[in-house]
Amino acid sequence: MQRRKKDKRMGAVEWLERRVDITPDVFQGVRIEICGQHRLLVQGCTKILKYSEQEMLLDLGKLRLRVCGERLWCTSFISGALGVGGHICSVSFEEEER
């Protein structure tokens, strides 16, 4: 029998943790999916902090997610799962202000 080589591919969360130097516990329970430029799905959102057609600021616990664009709107927000529609220009993470 041949042993399978251990898969050395890195998951998206691990890659992001290394790339932006964020500790793993920050992403506990958070999942973000970008579908082209017109749809964003977020799991683990606790609150919408800012809401306008140009900008949304979402509370993810230890992080905040800023979504900028045009004609943005919340397509759904149920049990921490949030959908954003519109023309998405940028998505960025911010550390929670203390």
N, C-alpha and C positions, 0 to 999 in steps of 0.2 A: 504494500500500500504506500502510496505517495502522500507525504504530508503537504498540506496546502500552505503556501507562504502566507504569512500574516499580511492582511490588507493594509498597506501603508498610506492609503488615501486618507486625507484629513476631512472631517465633517465641516460643514459651513460654520457651525458655532465655534468649533475649535479654531478654525482659520481666522474668524473674526476676533476671537479672544486674543490670539497671538498678534494679529495685524494692528489692532488698536490698543493692545496691552490692557485688557479688561479681565478681571478675575472671573472664573467660571460661575461663581454664585450669583453674579449680576444677572445672568440669563435664565435663572431658575424659573421655569414656567412661562417663558416668553418665546413666541415664535412669530416671525415676520416673513411674509411672502409678498413679493412684488410681481405683479402680472402686467408686464409691459409698462406703458406710461399712464395707464388709465385706471388701474385698480391696485389697491394695497389691502392686505389682510393682516391683522395683528391679533394674536392671542396673548393674554396676560395684561391687558390694559385695565388699569384700575379706575381711571378717571380721564375725562377730556378737560384739559386745563385751559385751552384756547381754541376757539372755533370761528373761522371766517372762510370766505371763498378763496382767500389767498394763503392761509396758513392754519395748520392744526398742531397743537401741542398736546401730546398724550403722556400720561403718567404710567410708567411701567414698573413702579416700585422704586428700585435704586437708580433707575435711568429714566430719562425722558426722551421721547421721539418727536422730532419736529418734521412735519411734512409741509413743503411749500409747493405752490402751483397755482393753477387757475381753475375757477369754478369747482373747487373742492366741496364735497359733501359727504356726510356720514351715511353710508348705505344701510348699516345695521350696527347695533351695539347690544349684545346679549351675553350675559355671564362672562364678561371679560374679553369676548371676541368682537372685534370691531372691523368694519369694512369702510374703506375710503374710496370714493369715485371721483372723477374729474381728470384734469391734465396735471399729472405729478411731475414737477421739475426737479425736486431734490428731497432727500430723506436723510436726516442726520441725528446722531445720538448726542445727548447732553447729560452730564452728571447732575444729579439732584443738588440744588443749592442748599447749603446748610446754614 
